[in-house]
């Protein structure tokens, strides 16, 4: 049973550029411009009309956009919940300008061991994450640690939780790695690893969407009965000011927005692609967290029930539930 029939999230790519070269991501390889404040302002107006609640300003590395604070302020003034994930390299420099503008601020950290984290990111940035945590706390911000979980680092959750998250009273977000566009990221997990993640997801200040684990056990999305609702729940806007369908990772078609996002999204051509969400051949077996999380939230099924306790836990800890109503 469908509970919400309109888009709830916008993944707004402010640039594809990045100052890291992560081994499990290929976005940084793409040439890219930066979004303009004028285009963002126009699109926020139409996103509001379409019913979107949350804007995730993403990349690439979003802090490479020198007007990011202006984009966030526009979104906050329009009443959106804002989210931002950064590798921390530039956060200490821009922290004061971003203060109070990000509802869900995430610092990416792949290992509690500096050398291992830096190796996975292709650049030395562990110390910058630690500096970012200290700076954010100094400013009264409440960042989360986003830990991308692989089979080979699941055993490090304990150390990360005990040495970094608990002492700083930070939420640890467990983000199971996924594969896409034929990028081999090591996105398959043993049952033991899935059980370990599930156990940790129930511990203090740890967030794991249990529906992610259930979906992995079920073999991901299946095109004959799709769980993915990427096209109807999530709007993807590119740095070139284009609407990307059915999702960024598949990216079959891009439509120039030209200040007409509301009409474009509701057009027959776009809605035909939206109707194919989760049903395309490339959608078989997909378990991309970015689109499954909103998919779990809009339709009453077993994944909705699996996601509910962990979602309530996170919103209780962060105090964001009122903003999402």
JOPE-V164981 format. One record per residue. N is the residue number from 1. SS is DSSP state (hx for helix, st for strand, lp for the rest). Layout:
BEGIN
<<N;SS> <N;SS>>
END
This chain:
BEGIN
<<1;lp> <2;st> <3;lp> <4;lp> <5;lp> <6;lp> <7;lp> <8;lp> <9;st> <10;st> <11;st> <12;st> <13;st> <14;lp> <15;lp> <16;lp> <17;lp> <18;lp> <19;lp> <20;lp> <21;lp> <22;lp> <23;lp> <24;lp> <25;lp> <26;lp> <27;hx> <28;hx> <29;hx> <30;lp> <31;lp> <32;lp> <33;lp> <34;lp> <35;lp> <36;lp> <37;hx> <38;hx> <39;hx> <40;hx> <41;hx> <42;hx> <43;hx> <44;hx> <45;hx> <46;hx> <47;hx> <48;hx> <49;hx> <50;hx> <51;lp> <52;lp> <53;lp> <54;st> <55;st> <56;st> <57;st> <58;st> <59;lp> <60;lp> <61;lp> <62;hx> <63;hx> <64;hx> <65;lp> <66;lp> <67;lp> <68;hx> <69;hx> <70;hx> <71;hx> <72;hx> <73;hx> <74;hx> <75;hx> <76;hx> <77;hx> <78;lp> <79;lp> <80;lp> <81;st> <82;st> <83;st> <84;st> <85;st> <86;st> <87;lp> <88;lp> <89;lp> <90;lp> <91;hx> <92;hx> <93;hx> <94;hx> <95;hx> <96;hx> <97;hx> <98;hx> <99;lp> <100;lp> <101;lp> <102;lp> <103;lp> <104;st> <105;st> <106;st> <107;st> <108;st> <109;lp> <110;lp> <111;lp> <112;lp> <113;lp> <114;hx> <115;hx> <116;hx> <117;hx> <118;hx> <119;hx> <120;hx> <121;hx> <122;lp> <123;lp> <124;lp> <125;lp> <126;hx> <127;hx> <128;hx> <129;hx> <130;hx> <131;hx> <132;hx> <133;hx> <134;hx> <135;hx> <136;hx> <137;hx> <138;hx> <139;lp> <140;lp> <141;lp> <142;lp> <143;lp> <144;st> <145;st> <146;st> <147;st> <148;st> <149;st> <150;lp> <151;lp> <152;lp> <153;lp> <154;hx> <155;hx> <156;hx> <157;hx> <158;hx> <159;hx> <160;hx> <161;hx> <162;hx> <163;hx> <164;hx> <165;hx> <166;hx> <167;hx> <168;hx> <169;lp> <170;lp> <171;st> <172;st> <173;st> <174;st> <175;st> <176;st> <177;lp> <178;lp> <179;lp> <180;st> <181;lp> <182;lp> <183;st> <184;lp> <185;lp> <186;lp> <187;lp> <188;lp> <189;lp> <190;lp> <191;hx> <192;hx> <193;hx> <194;hx> <195;hx> <196;hx> <197;hx> <198;hx> <199;hx> <200;hx> <201;lp> <202;lp> <203;lp> <204;lp> <205;lp> <206;st> <207;st> <208;lp> <209;lp> <210;hx> <211;hx> <212;hx> <213;hx> <214;hx> <215;hx> <216;hx> <217;hx> <218;lp> <219;lp> <220;lp> <221;lp> <222;lp> <223;lp> <224;lp> <225;lp> <226;lp> <227;lp> <228;lp> <229;lp> <230;hx> <231;hx> <232;hx> <233;hx> <234;st> <235;st> <236;st> <237;st> <238;lp> <239;lp> <240;lp> <241;lp> <242;st> <243;st> <244;st> <245;st> <246;lp> <247;lp> <248;lp> <249;lp> <250;lp> <251;lp> <252;lp> <253;st> <254;st> <255;st> <256;st> <257;lp> <258;lp> <259;lp> <260;lp> <261;hx> <262;hx> <263;hx> <264;hx> <265;hx> <266;lp> <267;lp> <268;hx> <269;hx> <270;hx> <271;hx> <272;hx> <273;hx> <274;hx> <275;lp> <276;lp> <277;lp> <278;lp> <279;lp> <280;lp> <281;hx> <282;hx> <283;hx> <284;lp> <285;lp> <286;lp> <287;lp> <288;lp> <289;hx> <290;hx> <291;hx> <292;hx> <293;hx> <294;hx> <295;hx> <296;hx> <297;hx> <298;hx> <299;st> <300;lp> <301;lp> <302;hx> <303;hx> <304;hx> <305;hx> <306;hx> <307;hx> <308;hx> <309;hx> <310;hx> <311;hx> <312;hx> <313;hx> <314;hx> <315;hx> <316;hx> <317;hx> <318;hx> <319;lp> <320;lp> <321;hx> <322;hx> <323;hx> <324;hx> <325;lp>>
END
